[in-house]
Amino acid sequence: MVEPADALERIADALQRVRNARPKVAAFRRAADTIRPLTHTELADLAARGRLTDLPGIGRSTAAVIEQALRGETPEYLTRVEGDAPAETQPPTELAGPVRAALRGDLHLHSDWSDGGHTIEAMAGAGVALGHQYLALTDHSRSLHIAKGLSADRLRDQLGVVDALNAELAPFRILTGIEVDILPDGTLDQDEELLAALDVVVASVHTKLRMDRDPMTDRMVRALESPHVDVLGHCTGRLVVGQGRPESSFDPERVFDTAVAFDKAIEINARPERLDPPSRLLAQLVDREAKVAIDSDAHATWQLAWQDYGCHRAAAAGIPVERIVNTWTVDTLLDWTAAHAGNG
């Protein structure tokens, strides 16, 4: 038997593994939240009277899942999506171990405030369980409408939520942050006043990924020159699963030299479908003695463990642990971000 709320959560988790399934993920999680306070008897009564869809967020698909679970069956929808979802492979540990042991936090992850599948509190709890001392909450910025990017007002509201959670979770700390979109002209998709108030700013390209080499390079360099930016996220934009997506074209020497000159970090994005940057560019980061951040880019609690993929790749490339910024204590990390003159 599977409990109705658990069945809905498992469906959401399976859908989370499938790209472009975000609206369905949110719908199944909302449904689970709706029925969780109800007893088995109350749900059974509603089902018997055909009234499940009277509950907020319960539609025909979620109602069918609930009804089948109430009958002691494994819901058909659950069986189908768990069979269709890509299998989760265990992150490599042979090389990752020493680097992973040195990590103190994760600087790129998403909550249900944007396109993530779990609450801020749930993401923080998962970070604590992994042994992290801090996590930077980096939901998307406003122009990324498909990902429910945060407006200035919503970001301000989020800062209040984070402040309250930090009072409960201390000494663990949720760092305030954002994954700000780098617009085509290299400017940043959020108010400068707000960016200056955040602990960590990850800047990433999400649109017009096929720009010509020179304007794309200019775009990324301008973002790195901003006093608000600390980390350049998934720099090539590539996807390496399914049909994939080719790398964006830019001058890595110029981009990485800019990062070094302004003491910024290049992200090693650990998501299995990204594994960005590719190995040849990791070698350039080593040669230039650039700082890096190994990030999960998690959109669900269980995806925080994907950081191990990045640890494996950093170790294989020979990146010294001391140049991985999220191996630092929170005070050292925040001194570094504040030194960029836009944060802190």
C-alpha positions as CSV (number, residue, x, y, z in Angstrom):
1,M,0.0,0.0,0.0
2,V,1.0,3.6,-0.6
3,E,-0.6,6.5,1.3
4,P,-2.4,9.0,-1.0
5,A,-0.2,11.9,-0.1
6,D,2.9,9.8,-0.5
7,A,1.8,8.6,-3.9
8,L,1.3,12.2,-5.0
9,E,4.8,13.2,-3.7
10,R,6.4,10.2,-5.5
11,I,4.7,11.2,-8.7
12,A,6.0,14.8,-8.3
13,D,9.5,13.4,-7.7
14,A,9.4,11.2,-10.8
15,L,8.1,14.1,-12.9
16,Q,10.9,16.3,-11.4
17,R,13.4,14.0,-13.3
18,V,11.8,14.9,-16.6
19,R,12.6,18.3,-18.2
20,N,9.6,20.6,-18.9
21,A,7.4,18.9,-16.4
22,R,7.4,21.8,-13.9
23,P,3.7,22.7,-13.9
24,K,2.7,19.1,-13.3
25,V,5.3,18.8,-10.5
26,A,3.8,21.8,-8.8
27,A,0.2,20.5,-9.3
28,F,1.0,17.1,-7.7
29,R,2.8,18.7,-4.8
30,R,-0.1,21.1,-4.2
31,A,-2.5,18.2,-4.2
32,A,-0.3,16.4,-1.6
33,D,-0.3,19.4,0.6
34,T,-4.0,19.7,0.3
35,I,-4.8,16.2,1.5
36,R,-2.1,15.7,4.0
37,P,-4.1,17.2,6.9
38,L,-7.1,14.9,6.2
39,T,-7.6,11.5,7.8
40,H,-7.9,8.3,5.7
41,T,-11.6,8.2,6.7
42,E,-12.2,11.8,5.6
43,L,-10.6,11.2,2.3
44,A,-12.5,7.9,1.8
45,D,-15.8,9.7,2.6
46,L,-15.0,12.4,0.0
47,A,-14.1,9.8,-2.6
48,A,-17.3,7.8,-2.0
49,R,-19.4,10.9,-2.6
50,G,-17.4,11.9,-5.7
51,R,-16.3,15.1,-3.9
52,L,-12.5,14.9,-4.0
53,T,-12.3,17.5,-6.8
54,D,-14.1,19.9,-4.5
55,L,-10.8,20.2,-2.6
56,P,-8.5,23.0,-3.8
57,G,-5.9,21.8,-6.2
58,I,-7.5,18.4,-6.8
59,G,-8.3,17.6,-10.4
60,R,-9.3,14.5,-12.2
61,S,-5.8,13.0,-12.4
62,T,-4.9,13.7,-8.8
63,A,-8.3,12.5,-7.6
64,A,-7.8,9.2,-9.5
65,V,-4.4,8.7,-7.8
66,I,-6.0,9.3,-4.4
67,E,-8.9,6.9,-5.0
68,Q,-6.6,4.1,-6.2
69,A,-4.3,4.6,-3.2
70,L,-7.3,4.5,-0.8
71,R,-8.3,1.1,-2.3
72,G,-4.8,-0.2,-1.5
73,E,-3.7,-0.2,-5.1
74,T,-0.5,1.3,-6.5
75,P,-1.9,4.2,-8.6
76,E,-1.6,3.7,-12.4
77,Y,-0.2,7.2,-12.8
78,L,2.6,6.5,-10.3
79,T,3.5,3.2,-12.0
80,R,3.7,4.9,-15.3
81,V,5.8,8.0,-14.4
82,E,8.2,6.0,-12.2
83,G,8.8,3.7,-15.2
84,D,9.2,6.6,-17.6
85,A,11.5,8.8,-15.5
86,P,15.3,8.5,-16.1
87,A,16.9,6.2,-13.6
88,E,18.8,7.9,-10.8
89,T,22.4,6.8,-10.9
90,Q,24.6,7.0,-7.8
91,P,27.0,9.9,-8.0
92,P,30.6,8.9,-8.3
93,T,32.6,8.7,-5.0
94,E,36.0,7.3,-5.9
95,L,37.5,10.7,-6.6
96,A,34.7,12.9,-5.1
97,G,35.3,11.8,-1.5
98,P,38.0,14.2,-0.3
99,V,36.5,17.2,-2.1
100,R,33.0,16.4,-0.9
101,A,34.3,16.1,2.7
102,A,35.8,19.6,2.4
103,L,32.5,21.2,1.1
104,R,30.7,23.3,3.7
105,G,27.7,24.4,1.5
106,D,26.0,24.8,-1.8
107,L,25.7,28.1,-3.6
108,H,23.0,27.4,-6.3
109,L,19.6,25.8,-5.6
110,H,16.0,26.6,-6.1
111,S,12.8,26.4,-4.0
112,D,9.1,26.4,-4.8
113,W,9.2,30.2,-4.9
114,S,10.5,29.8,-8.5
115,D,10.7,26.5,-10.3
116,G,11.9,24.2,-7.5
117,G,9.7,21.4,-6.1
118,H,10.2,21.9,-2.4
119,T,9.9,24.7,0.2
120,I,12.8,26.7,1.4
121,E,12.5,25.0,4.8
122,A,12.6,21.5,3.1
123,M,15.7,22.4,1.1
124,A,17.4,23.7,4.2
125,G,16.5,20.5,6.1
126,A,18.0,18.4,3.3
127,G,21.1,20.5,3.4
128,V,21.5,19.9,7.2
129,A,21.0,16.2,6.6
130,L,23.9,16.2,4.1
131,G,26.2,17.9,6.7
132,H,26.2,21.3,5.1
133,Q,26.7,24.4,7.2
134,Y,25.0,26.7,4.7
135,L,23.0,26.9,1.5
136,A,22.6,29.9,-0.8
137,L,18.9,30.2,-1.9
138,T,19.2,31.3,-5.6
139,D,15.7,31.3,-7.1
140,H,15.4,32.7,-10.6
141,S,15.0,36.4,-11.4
142,R,11.9,38.0,-12.9
143,S,12.5,37.8,-16.7
144,L,12.5,34.0,-16.6
145,H,8.7,33.8,-16.6
146,I,8.6,30.0,-17.3
147,A,10.5,29.5,-14.0
148,K,8.2,31.8,-12.0
149,G,11.1,34.3,-11.6
150,L,11.0,36.5,-8.6
151,S,9.9,40.2,-9.0
152,A,11.6,42.7,-6.7
153,D,8.6,42.6,-4.3
154,R,8.6,38.8,-4.1
155,L,12.3,38.7,-3.5
156,R,11.9,41.2,-0.7
157,D,9.2,38.9,0.8
158,Q,11.5,36.0,0.5
159,L,14.3,37.8,2.4
160,G,11.9,38.1,5.4
161,V,11.1,34.3,5.2
162,V,14.8,33.4,5.1
163,D,15.5,35.7,8.1
164,A,12.8,34.0,10.1
165,L,14.0,30.5,9.2
166,N,17.6,31.4,10.0
167,A,16.5,32.3,13.5
168,E,15.1,28.7,13.9
169,L,17.9,26.8,12.1
170,A,21.0,28.4,13.6
171,P,23.8,27.7,13.5
172,F,22.9,26.4,10.0
173,R,22.4,29.3,7.7
174,I,20.4,30.0,4.6
175,L,22.3,32.6,2.6
176,T,20.2,35.1,0.7
177,G,20.8,35.0,-3.0
178,I,19.5,34.8,-6.5
179,E,20.3,33.2,-9.9
180,V,20.0,36.5,-11.8
181,D,19.6,36.3,-15.6
182,I,22.3,37.9,-17.7
183,L,20.3,39.8,-20.3
184,P,21.5,40.0,-23.9
185,D,23.4,43.3,-23.3
186,G,25.1,41.9,-20.2
187,T,23.0,43.8,-17.7
188,L,21.4,41.9,-14.8
189,D,17.7,41.1,-14.4
190,Q,17.1,42.6,-10.9
191,D,17.3,46.0,-9.1
192,E,20.8,46.9,-8.2
193,E,19.7,47.9,-4.7
194,L,18.4,44.4,-4.1
195,L,21.4,42.6,-5.6
196,A,23.6,44.7,-3.3
197,A,21.7,43.4,-0.3
198,L,22.1,39.7,-1.1
199,D,24.7,37.4,0.3
200,V,25.4,35.5,-2.9
201,V,24.6,36.3,-6.5
202,V,24.9,33.7,-9.3
203,A,24.6,35.2,-12.8
204,S,23.6,32.9,-15.6
205,V,22.6,33.1,-19.3
206,H,19.2,31.5,-20.0
207,T,18.1,33.1,-23.2
208,K,19.5,33.7,-26.7
209,L,22.0,30.9,-26.1
210,R,23.0,30.9,-29.7
211,M,24.3,34.4,-29.9
212,D,27.5,34.9,-31.9
213,R,30.8,34.4,-30.1
214,D,31.8,38.0,-29.7
215,P,28.5,39.4,-28.4
216,M,28.1,36.4,-26.1
217,T,31.6,37.0,-24.7
218,D,30.9,40.7,-24.2
219,R,27.7,39.7,-22.4
220,M,29.4,37.4,-20.0
221,V,32.3,39.7,-19.3
222,R,30.0,42.6,-18.5
223,A,28.2,40.5,-16.0
224,L,31.4,39.4,-14.3
225,E,32.5,43.0,-14.1
226,S,29.4,43.9,-12.1
227,P,30.2,44.5,-8.4
228,H,27.1,42.5,-7.6
229,V,28.0,39.2,-9.2
230,D,30.0,36.5,-7.3
231,V,29.6,33.3,-9.4
232,L,29.1,32.7,-13.2
233,G,26.6,29.9,-13.5
234,H,26.6,27.0,-16.0
235,C,28.8,29.0,-18.4
236,T,28.3,27.0,-21.7
237,G,24.6,26.3,-21.2
238,R,25.0,22.8,-22.6
239,L,22.8,19.8,-22.0
240,V,24.3,16.4,-22.4
241,V,21.2,14.1,-22.2
242,G,18.5,13.2,-24.7
243,Q,18.7,15.4,-27.8
244,G,21.0,17.6,-25.7
245,R,21.9,21.2,-26.4
246,P,25.2,22.5,-27.8
247,E,27.5,24.8,-25.9
248,S,27.1,28.5,-26.4
249,S,30.0,30.1,-28.3
250,F,32.2,32.5,-26.4
251,D,35.9,33.2,-25.8
252,P,36.6,31.2,-22.6
253,E,40.1,32.8,-22.2
254,R,38.6,36.3,-22.0
255,V,35.7,35.2,-19.8
256,F,37.9,33.3,-17.3
257,D,40.6,36.0,-17.3
258,T,37.9,38.5,-16.3
259,A,36.7,36.2,-13.5
260,V,40.3,36.0,-12.2
261,A,40.8,39.8,-12.5
262,F,37.6,40.5,-10.6
263,D,38.1,37.6,-8.1
264,K,34.9,35.9,-9.2
265,A,34.1,32.2,-9.3
266,I,33.1,30.0,-12.2
267,E,30.5,27.4,-11.3
268,I,31.0,23.7,-11.8
269,N,27.4,22.9,-12.3
270,A,26.8,19.3,-11.1
271,R,23.4,18.6,-12.6
272,P,23.8,15.3,-14.5
273,E,22.2,16.8,-17.7
274,R,24.6,19.8,-17.6
275,L,28.0,18.8,-16.2
276,D,29.1,22.3,-17.1
277,P,31.8,23.4,-17.9
278,P,33.2,20.5,-20.0
279,S,36.5,19.0,-19.0
280,R,38.6,21.0,-21.5
281,L,37.4,24.2,-19.9
282,L,38.0,22.9,-16.4
283,A,41.6,22.5,-17.4
284,Q,41.7,26.1,-18.4
285,L,40.3,27.1,-15.0
286,V,43.2,25.2,-13.4
287,D,45.8,26.9,-15.6
288,R,44.4,30.3,-14.8
289,E,44.1,29.6,-11.0
290,A,40.5,30.6,-11.1
291,K,38.2,30.2,-8.2
292,V,35.2,27.8,-8.6
293,A,32.0,27.0,-6.9
294,I,30.7,23.4,-7.0
295,D,26.9,23.6,-7.0
296,S,24.1,21.2,-7.3
297,D,21.6,23.6,-9.0
298,A,19.1,21.5,-7.1
299,H,15.4,21.9,-7.8
300,A,14.3,19.3,-5.2
301,T,15.7,18.1,-1.9
302,W,17.2,14.8,-3.2
303,Q,19.0,16.7,-6.0
304,L,21.3,18.4,-3.5
305,A,23.3,15.1,-3.5
306,W,24.1,15.7,-7.2
307,Q,26.9,17.9,-5.9
308,D,29.0,14.8,-5.8
309,Y,29.2,14.8,-9.6
310,G,30.8,18.2,-9.5
311,C,33.2,17.1,-6.7
312,H,34.3,14.1,-8.9
313,R,34.9,16.4,-11.9
314,A,36.8,19.0,-9.8
315,A,39.1,16.3,-8.3
316,A,39.7,14.7,-11.8
317,A,40.7,18.1,-13.1
318,G,43.1,18.8,-10.3
319,I,41.4,21.9,-8.9
320,P,42.9,22.7,-5.5
321,V,40.4,22.5,-2.6
322,E,41.4,25.9,-1.4
323,R,40.2,27.5,-4.7
324,I,36.7,26.0,-4.2
325,V,34.8,28.8,-2.5
326,N,32.1,26.7,-0.9
327,T,34.8,24.8,1.1
328,W,35.3,28.0,3.0
329,T,33.6,28.9,6.3
330,V,30.6,31.1,6.0
331,D,32.4,34.1,7.4
332,T,35.3,33.7,4.9
333,L,32.8,33.2,2.0
334,L,30.8,36.3,3.0
335,D,34.0,38.4,3.3
336,W,34.8,37.3,-0.2
337,T,31.4,38.2,-1.7
338,A,31.4,41.5,0.2
339,A,34.8,42.4,-1.2
340,H,33.2,42.5,-4.6
341,A,31.7,45.8,-3.4
342,G,28.1,45.0,-4.3
343,N,27.2,42.5,-1.6
344,G,27.2,42.5,2.1
